[in-house]
């Protein structure tokens, strides 16, 4: 068995995805929609968000930066948000017409595509980062850096998910 950098990256992704998925095992759709903490986050919404994050960063690795919606976030009418803002907000919610099983299937599909990308992409290929207040002007990331970022985002949100799940019924991912 070889232990290449690609194997290590895929192993890192699998470890954190598995911990993340563990937090939703055995939950009903209703429980996955619930927001039992002060946060507006739900477990189903977190699965959707992490799926979108992974999909978007994998697309960045292949195609470079994409143009997001042109939204003036500081001046959004939150009582009547425009469609692109509502779509963004719904990316953090398990909607009534969605199921936990369905969003987990979408997550598995995205994860499989990312794993294949890790196996085949030039890890040193670089793209400029999109313009955003949280990126330095003119900065770029390698494919390797974007893939590591996917793992970091997954790990961070697995922690959020663990807190939410523990609030629901006491289940812990670790410890």
TAKA-V326106 format. One record per residue. N is the residue number from 1. RES is the residue in one small letter. NEAR is the number of other ideal C-beta (glycine too) atoms within 8 Angstrom. D_LAST is the distance of its C-alpha to the last C-alpha in Angstrom with 2 decimals. Layout:
n=(N:N)
res=(RES:RES)
near=(NEAR:NEAR)
d_last=(D_LAST:D_LAST)
//
This chain:
n=(1:2:3:4:5:6:7:8:9:10:11:12:13:14:15:16:17:18:19:20:21:22:23:24:25:26:27:28:29:30:31:32:33:34:35:36:37:38:39:40:41:42:43:44:45:46:47:48:49:50:51:52:53:54:55:56:57:58:59:60:61:62:63:64:65:66:67:68:69:70:71:72:73:74:75:76:77:78:79:80:81:82:83:84:85:86:87:88:89:90:91:92:93:94:95:96:97:98:99:100:101:102:103:104:105:106:107:108:109:110:111:112:113:114:115:116:117:118:119:120:121:122:123:124:125:126:127:128:129:130:131:132:133:134:135:136:137:138:139:140:141:142:143:144:145:146:147:148:149:150:151:152:153:154:155:156:157:158:159:160:161:162:163:164:165:166:167:168:169:170:171:172:173:174:175)
res=(x:x:x:x:x:x:x:x:x:x:x:x:x:x:x:x:x:x:x:x:x:x:x:x:x:x:x:x:x:x:x:x:x:x:x:x:x:x:x:x:x:x:x:x:x:x:x:x:x:x:x:x:x:x:x:x:x:x:x:x:x:x:x:x:x:x:x:x:x:x:x:x:x:x:x:x:x:x:x:x:x:x:x:x:x:x:x:x:x:x:x:x:x:x:x:x:x:x:x:x:x:x:x:x:x:x:x:x:x:x:x:x:x:x:x:x:x:x:x:x:x:x:x:x:x:x:x:x:x:x:x:x:x:x:x:x:x:x:x:x:x:x:x:x:x:x:x:x:x:x:x:x:x:x:x:x:x:x:x:x:x:x:x:x:x:x:x:x:x:x:x:x:x:x:x)
near=(2:4:5:6:7:9:9:9:13:11:8:10:16:8:8:12:11:8:13:14:10:8:14:14:6:3:11:6:11:6:10:14:12:9:9:6:8:2:7:5:10:14:17:15:13:15:16:15:11:13:12:9:11:15:10:9:13:14:9:13:12:7:6:6:8:9:4:6:6:4:10:6:5:4:5:10:6:5:4:4:10:7:6:8:11:9:8:9:9:8:10:11:11:15:6:4:3:10:7:14:6:8:14:11:8:10:14:8:8:12:11:8:10:13:10:8:12:12:8:5:10:5:10:7:9:8:11:9:10:9:5:6:3:3:9:4:5:5:8:8:11:10:13:10:8:13:16:10:10:14:12:8:12:15:10:8:12:13:8:11:14:13:9:17:15:10:7:12:6:5:8:8:10:5:2)
d_last=(31.09:31.39:28.77:30.31:29.21:29.31:27.01:24.53:24.81:24.38:21.34:19.78:20.75:19.44:15.95:15.58:17.59:15.48:12.25:14.65:16.26:13.18:12.99:16.50:16.56:18.67:19.76:23.42:25.46:25.86:22.15:21.88:24.83:23.55:22.91:21.04:20.45:23.26:23.01:25.27:22.63:21.75:19.53:22.76:24.28:21.52:21.98:25.70:25.37:23.31:25.83:28.68:27.31:26.95:30.36:32.02:30.85:31.79:35.14:35.47:35.08:37.93:40.15:39.43:38.98:39.76:41.40:39.27:40.99:43.26:41.77:42.64:39.25:40.65:43.31:41.62:42.78:39.42:41.30:42.88:41.05:42.82:41.69:39.88:37.77:37.07:36.07:33.65:32.16:31.90:29.82:26.95:27.63:27.51:31.16:32.71:34.30:31.10:28.47:24.84:26.11:28.76:26.68:24.22:27.37:28.64:25.40:25.70:29.37:28.78:26.07:28.54:31.28:29.24:28.36:32.08:32.95:30.77:32.64:36.02:36.22:37.73:34.70:37.15:38.90:38.79:39.42:40.08:37.42:38.55:40.05:37.48:37.02:33.69:35.33:37.96:41.38:42.29:38.83:37.90:34.90:34.92:33.49:30.87:29.87:29.74:27.52:25.07:25.27:24.30:21.08:20.41:21.25:18.98:15.96:17.00:17.47:14.24:12.71:15.41:14.75:11.09:12.54:15.39:13.63:11.55:15.04:16.71:15.01:11.58:9.88:6.72:6.97:3.76:0.00)
//
